[in-house]
Amino acid sequence: MKNLLLFLSLILSTISFSQVSVNKGIYFAKEFSKDVSLYKAKSFVMDEIIGIEEKLIKFDIDPLAATSSGELTSLIYNCEEKGLTGLVLGFYGDRWNDSGVLYQAYAFKNLTKDNALNILTKLNKYIEDESKYLSEDTDKNNMFFRYDDMTFLIYKTYSGPKIRIFWNGFDSEWESIAFTRTKKRFEKKLEK
């Protein structure tokens, strides 16, 4: 009986004190999916990109692609009324708070239409132009560049080109399939 009470008290204290909520500009997440990103990105676009007003404002937002690892999701937004269109990158990853507790965090990076087209084109061009270099020594030959406050590392594995994005403490891998889908879908949506 004493062992059972001891066991229950340990479990209860662990549950009660294991999650310390600390929010320092990074958002928490439990799932890594396009649906969750779409849900959370709506408030980001309203608050941080368009701006909240008393009048009715319409906008649309659509998830383009999510990486298989769940570390990165891309979404396109458009607000005709304000003349705003762009790409939102949703970054996901593990973080530790000041108490040493591991939690899942997410944050969004806004790229205006022109910046998004610029970076997508630049990444595609670098991968195509340097495919020989990247293929010479798979996973060993690397190249990187900085764009705005993001650093992009490009390398190739046996499954194809990989892009790692370092931003705001996140280190997210953008595999070739998700990158290509993002680029094609973003350009197609802009044509409409």
Order of alpha helices (4+ residues) and beta strands (2+ residues): alpha-beta-alpha-beta-beta-beta-beta-alpha-alpha-beta-beta-beta-beta-alpha
